[in-house]
Amino acid sequence: MRRAVDRRGPKPIHRSGHPEFVELVAEDPLLFLERGQRLFAEGDVPTCMYIVKTGQLQIRSAGVIYEDVGPGGIIGEMGVIETQELRSATVYALTDSELVEINDARFARLIARAPSFAIAVMRTLSRRLRAMDRRNSTP
């Protein structure tokens, strides 16, 4: 008897972020996404990262759902850190969402204003890398 195999991988991690991130960018202009709208696609050229102010977004790649990100979470952080590399995943809005776009200059200002922001970005990168490593090492 054959069993169906779920090739989508483990269920996504649901993350709300850091409320203090939303406070840091409270006065910044917003980018609005409607439910189902794509923020960026795997293979796109990165220009910035985003802080989720409201809503829920989903990070996917090659049919695998990696993570759902809520208010205070960050999306696309590798695009600010590694500007020479293409986007490694696609991000969709699961709900109507408000985001704040963070380009290189804004990223530097945020770090100067709140050094803990840099640590939180590094922790997010590390956590996501470890999650991908676990997925790739599981038979």
N, C-alpha and C positions, 0 to 999 in steps of 0.2 A: 504494500500500500504506500502510495506517495503522499508526502506531506507538502503543503504549500509553504514556501519559504518567503518571509517578509524581507525583501531586498532594500527596503527603505531605511533599514537600520533602526537603532533604538529610538524611542519617542524623544522628541526635542526637550531640551531643558527649558523651563520657563523662568525668565529672569526679569525682575524689575531691577532697576539700577540704583543709582545713588541720588536720593532727593536733592542733595546739595549741588549736583550738576545742573539740575533744572534751575535752582536759585542763581547759579553763576551766570546763566544765560537768559535770565528772566526778561531782560529788556531787548534781547536780540530779535531780529526779524525771523519770522517763522516760514517754514516750507510746509504746505499742506498736502497730504496724500489721502486719497479716498480708498476705502476698503478695496483690496484686490489690485491696486495700482503698484507698479514696480518702481522702486527707488533707484536701483541700478542692477546691472546684469553681470554675471561672471564673464570676464574678458574685457569689460569696459576699462577705459583709462581712468584712474582715480584722480580726483582733484581735491577731495576733502573727506572728512568724517562727519558724523551726525550725532547729536544728543537727542534722544527721544523725550519730548516734553509731555505728550499725551498719546495714548493709543498703544497698539501692539504691532510689532513687525516680526517677520520670520526670515531667518537666514537659511538658504538652501543651496545645495550644489549637487549636480548630477543625480537628481531625484532623491537625495538624502536631506532630511530636515535636520539642521544642526541645533538651532536655538530659536526660541521666541523671546523677543526683547521688549520690555515695557518701559514706562516712564523712568527717566533718570539713567537708562541704559545707553550704551554707545554702539554705533553701527559704523562699519567702514574704517575703523581706526588704522588698519594697515595702509590705507590710502594716504594717510598723512605721514606715516612712518617710512613706508617704502614707496616713494612716488614713482619709481622706475618700473614697478611691477604692475601687472593688470589685476583687476578685481578677481578674487578667488571664489566668490560666491554671488548668488543673486539674492536680493532682499525685496520682499513684498509686504505691503501693509495688510495685516489681518483685520484691522479695524480702521476707521477714519483716524488719522494720526497727524500730529504736529511735531515737526522736527526743527532743530536749529543746526544750520550748516556751519561746520568748523573747518576753515581753510588753514594753511600753514601759519599765516600771520596770527590768526585768532587763536590757534593752538598754542603758539608761543606766549601770547598774552595771558591765556588761561593758566598756563604753567607758572608764569611769573606771579600772577595774582593768587593762585592756590596750588602750591607745589604738590599737595596731595592728589590733585587731578592727574599728574604724570604717573604717580604710583598706582592709582586706580586703573589707568589705561594699561599700564604694564601688567597688572594683575589680570585684567580682562584678556589681554593677549595670551598670557601664560595659561590661564584656565581653558581658553578655547583651543590652544595648541595641545594641551594634555587630553582634552576630550577627543580631538581628532586622532591623536596617537592611540588612545584606547579603542576607538572605532576601527582603526586600520589594523590593530594587532589582534582583534577578536576574530576567530575563525568563523 
